[in-house]
Amino acid sequence: ATLPSGLSKGTRTTTPPMDGFSGKLAMGDVSVDVITEMAINLENGIEPRFVVGSKFSIKPSSKRRQISGTLTAYYEDNKLRSRFLNEQESDLTIDILDGTTGAGYRFSMPRIKITEAPRPIDGEGDIMLNMSYTGLLDQDEGYSIRITKLPPISFTTDLTANKTITKGQTLTLSVVVKGGEEPYTYVWKKGGVVIPEAKQATYTKSNAQEADAGQYVCEVTDSHGRTIPSTSCLVAVNPGE
C-alpha cells in the first residue's frame, strides 16, 4: 500500500521482549531478597477536555501526578512494618533485569511512605508482607520517580585469541568491562581450572615458564550476578635461548 504524502515507514524493531526477569529491591537499608509480587502505578494527572460540538480536545487539564504501588515479598525481619507504624519515610530502588540480554531498568523513588501494613506478626523465620506505598516528591532530588536504563555488562577490552611470550618474561593478561552494576568480580581460569590468586582485572605472572602456557579465560560478574566470559586466549611460551 502507498503511504500518504509526508509519511515514511520505519524499520521494524528486532528487540526481543523481556520475558525472563531477575533483579533486586532495596528499601532504605533493608534489602528484599525474594519478591513474589510487585506493582507500580503511575498517574500523570493529565486529562483531556472536550467542548460541545467538537471532537477534538482543547488544552488538557493538569493535576498532581500520583505514584503508588504494592509489594509482596519475604522479609528476614519486621523493619519495614516498623517504618509503617512509626510513619517513617524511605526510598525505594527496584532493578529489573532481562534474563536473556542482561540489560534492564532501574526504578528509583527517593521518597516513599508505606500506607498500609498487615497485622502484627509473631514467630521466627522468614516473614511475608503485603504492603502498599505512595511515592512523594523529593525537593532536593527534583523528582518523585526516575527510570534509568541499565546497559548489559560487556567488554571494552577483551583478551586476544593468541599471545606469545618468551620464557622468563612476565605474562600479563587484562580485560576492561563496562555496563552492569559495580562492583565487578573477576575469576581467571587456565585450562578450565580457577587460578585462586587471580581476582583482579589484570592477571600477571612473573618469570613465566613453559608450564604457564595454555588456554586462559576471564569470567566477570557484576553485583546483579550477571556473568560474561572473555575470549579464550591461547598463551604460548617460547623456550628462548
N, C-alpha and C positions, 0 to 999 in steps of 0.2 A: 504494500500500500504506500501511496505517496504521502509524505508528511506535509502539513500545512506550511505555508511560507513563514520563514523566521524560526522554525523549529528544527532541531537536529536530534539524531538518535545516539545516545551514549553507549559506551561499551558495557556489556553485561558483566556484573561483578562475579569474580570467582572465589570470593572469600567464603570459606566453609562456615556453617553455623556453629556457635559454641554449644555443642551437645554433650560435652563432658566437662565437669567442673571440679575444681578443688580450690582451696583458699584458706584464709584465716580471718578472724574477727577479734578486735580488741576494743574494750570499752574502758577508757581511762587506764588504770593499772591492772585491770582484770582481763586476762586472756581467755577467750571462749574456745574450748578445744573441739567440741562436737556440736555443730549446728544442724538441727533437724528441720527447721523451717524458718524462713526469713521473708519479710515484706517491707518495701519502702514505697510510700505513697507520696507522689509529688503533684501538687495542685498549684498551677501558676496564677490562678485568680483572674485570668483574662476571660471575659465572656462577650460574645457578640451582642450587638444591639440592633434591632430591626425597627423600621417605621412602617406604618400602614401605606400600602400602595407600592412598596419597593421590595424586590427580592434580594437586595444587597444590604449588607450590614454597614452601619455607619461606624464611626470611631468606637472600638470596643472599650468596655469598662475595665478598669484595672483595680483589682483588690489585692489584699495582702496574700502572698503565697503561703501555702501550708505544707509542712513536711511532717509526716507521721509514719508509723510502722509498728511491726510486732516482731519479736524474736522468741523462738522456741529452741532451747539448747540445754545441754548438760553443763552444769557448773560444779566446780570442786568445792565451793563454799557458798556462803549466803551474802557475799559482799554486795552484789547488785541489788538484792532485795533490801538490804540495809540502806542503800542510797535512796531508794524509793521512800522508805519510812522516814529518813532524815531530810527528805526534799533536797537532796544534793544533785547538782548538775554534773554532767560528764561529757566526754567526747566519744565519738563512735567512728571507727575505721573498719571498713569492710573491703577485703581484697577478694575479687572473684577471678579465677584463672581458668583459661581454656585448657582442658586436659590434653588436647591434641596438639595445639600450636605453641602452648606455653605463654601466649600473650594474655592480657587480662585488663581489668579495670579496678580502680580504687575509688570507693565512695567515702569521702571524708566529711563528717559533720562535727564542727568544733564545739557546738553546744547542743546537747540533748538533755531531755528530762524524762525520766521514767514516770509515766502517768498511771500505770496500773501494775500491780504485782499480786501473786497468789497469796493464799493464807499462810500462816506460819508453817514452816516445815521442820520436822524433827527427824532424828535418826542420823545414821552415819552413811558414808559413801557418797556417790555422785548425786547431784540434785538436778532435776529437770524443771525449768521455769518457763512460763509463757508470759512475756512481759510486753506492754505497749509503751511507746515512747513518742515524744514530739520534738522536732528539730526547731532550734531557736537561732536568731541572727546573732552572730558574733561580731560586735562592733570593731574589735581590733583586727580580726582577720578580714572583715568586709564581706563575708558570705555565710550562708546557712548550710549549704551543701556544695561540694566540689567533686566533680567526676574527672578522674585522670586516667589516661590510657597507660597501661603498664606494658612496655615493649618486652618481647621474649628475650631471654638470655642468649647471647651469640658471641662468637669470637671476632675481634677486630684484628688480632694477630694469632694465627694458628701455627701449628707445627708444620714443618716441611715434610714431604714424603720420605726424603733421604737426607742423611747428614754423615759426613766422613771426617774423622779426626785422626791424629797420629798418637800412638802410644805415648803416655806421659803428659799429654796435653790435658787441659780442663774441658770436660764435657758440659756444655750449657744449653739447656732447653727452656724456652719461655713461651707463655701464652698471655694474651690480654683479652678480657671479656668486657662486654657492656650489656646493659639491659637487666632484666630480672630485678631482684631486690638484694642489696648488700646486707650483711657480709657474705662473701663467697667462700666456699670450702674447696680446696684443691686436693685431689688424690692422683698421684703419679703411679703408673704401673709399668713394669718391664716384663715382657713375655706373659702378660696377664696376671702377674703377681704384684701386689701392692708394695711400694717402697716406703717403709714406715716413717723414715725421717723426712720425706719429701712432702711438705704441706703448704708450700707457697706457690706463687705464680711462676717462679723460676726454679728449675732444678739444676743444681750444679754438682758435678763430681770431679774433684781434682785428681791429677795423676791417673787418668783413665788407663785401664788395661784392656787386653783383648777380651777378657771375660765381661766387660761392660758393653760389648756390642750386643745388639738385639733390637727388638721392637718396643718402642716407648709410646705411651699414650697418657694424656692428662684428662681426668674427668672433673668438671667444675659443677658445683651445686650451689644454688642461691638459697636465701633464707626461707623461700617457699618450698624448697625441696625439689625444684626443677633441675635436672642434671643433663649436661651435654658433654659428649666425648670429643676430644680433639682429633685431628687427623693422626693416624698411626705413623710414627716416624721410625724408619729403619736406620739405626746407627751402626756404622762400620768403623772399626778401629784398626788402622794400618800398623803393622809392626815397627815401621821406621827403620833406622839404621842400627 
